């Protein structure tokens, strides 16, 4: 699999919501886990030249050449530990990596942005429960059908801590994503901001975009979420990490992983 590191500017929609400064001029090339030179694409965000928090653009993984046009891999045998270790190997410019698990049953790796606002990308792959294990599976271990997924709204909200699930303005959107080649992923977006009712007070926030794919044997979930200090309001939270930006970041990491896990 060949990758191209695509340099993208991560912009804030509301300049008053966060302290930002103009991006440093990009160098025109990038290395790391990727192969080849970087391309400068239309910045993600609300304008052609949005401000960039921290003064530096994000460098997202991107499929190169013919690979980008191929359907994602869909391995029909439970993935072995060697595959999970391979998927956890890449490093990406501007992200700090932490590997939580590469076992014979699961992968979990975190990529946190080095620049503010801090964003956290979580890549998790594991086996779908089979037979009697389905009845014993934890909430996130079950490979839901599209119909089941779209009915999970109340359950997902109930699982939100800090009063977020009960807050009237907490938003939760469940949907699907066409991956091409007849494949479809499940999507989830949630955003909420409340003063926490948990011990210690403070705020409870969520601003997270998730892509979840499975074929009944293996499943892959990639999430991109805001993980910085709580802004002063829900509007500021949305401005610091707009939904469309989180979706684009999650899709970039999802695509490179989903094209590699069947190799």
N, C-alpha and C positions, 0 to 999 in steps of 0.2 A: 504494500500500500504506500502511495506517495502522498505527502502532505505539503501544503503551502501555508506559511504563516501569514495570515491576512491581518494587516494593521487597521484597527477600527477605533475611532474616537468615541469614547463613552461620555455622552453629554447629559447635563442636567437641564430639564425643561424650565425650571424656575430659578433664576439667578439669585433670588432672595432666599431660596430654600437652603442654599449651601454656598460656602465660600469657594470660589473656583478661580482659576487663572488660565490664560490661553495655553494651548498645548505647545510643547517644544517642537520645532520642526522635525518631522520624521526623517530617519537616516536613509530610507529607501530600501533597506534590506533587513532581514531578520534571520536569526538562526535559532538553535535550541533543538527541539524534537523534530522540527520541520525540515523539509528538503527544498532548496531553491530560494529565490529572492522573494521578499514580501511585496505585495501590491497594496496600493492605497485605494481603498474603496470609499463609497459614499459613507460618511460617518453615521453611526446609529444615533438616534436622538431626534430632536424636533427641527433641526435646521441643517443647512449645508455646512456650516462651520460652528457647531455648538461649543460652548466652553467644556473643558475637560477637567474633571475633578482630579486634583493632584498634579495636573500639568502634563500628564503623559497619556498616550492612547493605549488601549488594550490591544494585545496581539492575540488573535483567536486562531485556533487550528482550522485549517481549511483543506478539503480534498483537492487534489491536483489533477488536471487533465481529464482523461477518460474515466477515472475513478469516480469523479463527481456525478457522472451520468448513470452509474450503475445502481441497481437496487441494493438495499442494505442486505447484509448476510443474515440468514435465519437458521442457525445450527440446530439440527433436530436431535442431537444427542447432548446430554448434560455436559456442560463445559468442565474441563479438568483444571486443576490448579495451575498448570503451566500456561494455559490461556489467560487466566486471571492475572498471573504475574506479568505476562506480556502487555496486557491492557493497562496495567498500573505503571509501566515503565516510562512513558513519555513525560518530559518536562516542558513547560510552556513559558515563554517570556512574560514577565510581569505577574506570574502566579507562583505562590509557594505551595508545594505539594506535601500532603501527609497521607501515607498509606495506612488505613485502619485494618484492612483484612485482604489477604490473598490466600484463601484456604482451598480445600478440595470441593467446597460447596458455594463459595461466595467471594465477591470482590467488593471492596468499598474504598474509594480514594477521594480525597478532598483537594481542591485547588482554590486557594484564597488569593484575591488580588493584593498586590503589594501596595498599590496606590489607593487613596480614598476616593470615593466611598468604598469601604470594604465590601466585597461581594464574595460569596462562597458558592462554588460549584461542587456538587456531590455526584459522583458516578458510582452506581451500585449495580452489580449483576449477580444473579443467583438463580437457583433452580426453581421451577414451578413445583409446588407440592403435588404429589401423585397419590392416587388411591385414598386410603384412610387418612393420610397425612393432611389432606385438604380440610378435614373436619377439625384438625388440631392446629392448623396453621395460624400464626399471628396475623393481625390485620394486614400488614404490608407484605405478607408472604404469599397471599393468594393472587393467582393470575385471573383477574376479572375479565369477563366478556364486556364488549362495548355497552350492552344493555345494563349489565350490573354496575358498571362504572358510572354511568350517567345517573344512577339512582343513589349514589353514595354521598351526595351532598350533605345530608343531615349527619351522617356518621363522621365525615371528615370535620365538619364544624364542631361536633361534640368533642372531638379529640384535641381541639385547640385549647391551649392552656392560658392562664392569666386573664380569663374573662373574654378572650377574643371570640370564642364560639358563640357567646350569648350577646355580644355587642351588635346592635341593630345595623350598624354601617359596615360591619365586616363583610367583604365581598369574596365570594367563591364561585369560580367558573369552571365547569367540567366540560370537556369537549374531545374532539378527535383531530388528528393531524394526518393528512395524506403524505405518505413517505415515497410514493411512486412505486411502480411495479406491483401494484395491488396490495401493498402493505399499508397498514394504518396503525398509528400510535394513539394512545390515550393522553390527554392533556389536562392539567389542573393549574389554575392560577388563583392565588389568594392574596388579599391585602387587608390589613386591619391595624388599628392603633387604638389602644385603650390604656388608661391608668390601671396598672396591675392591682388585682385584689389579693395577690399572693403575699406571704410574709416578706417584709422588706420594702414593700411598695414599689415605686418606680413605674415604668411603663412596660406594657407587653405589645410587641409589634410582630407582624408577619408581612412579608412582601416576597413572594416565592412563585416561580414558574417551573412546572414539572412536566417532563415528557416520559411516558412509560410505554414500553413495548414488550410484548411477549408472543411466543408461538405455541404456548402450551407446554413447552419443555424448558426453555430458558427465558429469562426476563431481564430487561435492562431499563434502568431508571436514571435519568439525569435531571438534576434540579439546579436552578440558578436563583440565589436569594440575596437580599440585602442583609448584611451582618455587621453593621456599624452601630454607632451610638444612636439611640432613638431620636428622630427629629421631633420638632415641636408640635407637629400635627400630622394627620393622615395625608393631607395634601402635600406637605413637605416630603413625607416618606415616598409618595408616588413620584415626586419630582426628582428625588435623589436617585431612584432606580426605576425608571418607567417600565411598564409592562412590556412594551415592544422591544426594549433593550434586553431585558432578562430573557425574553423568548428567543431573541437572536443568539444570545450567548449560549443558552441551553441547547439550541439546535446545532450550533457549531460543534460543541463537545459531543453531543449525541451522534452526529453524523460520522465523525472520525472513529468513534468507538464502535458503532453499529456496523461499520464497514470493515472493522478489524477483528471482531470477536469470532468470526467464522473462518478466518484464514487458517 
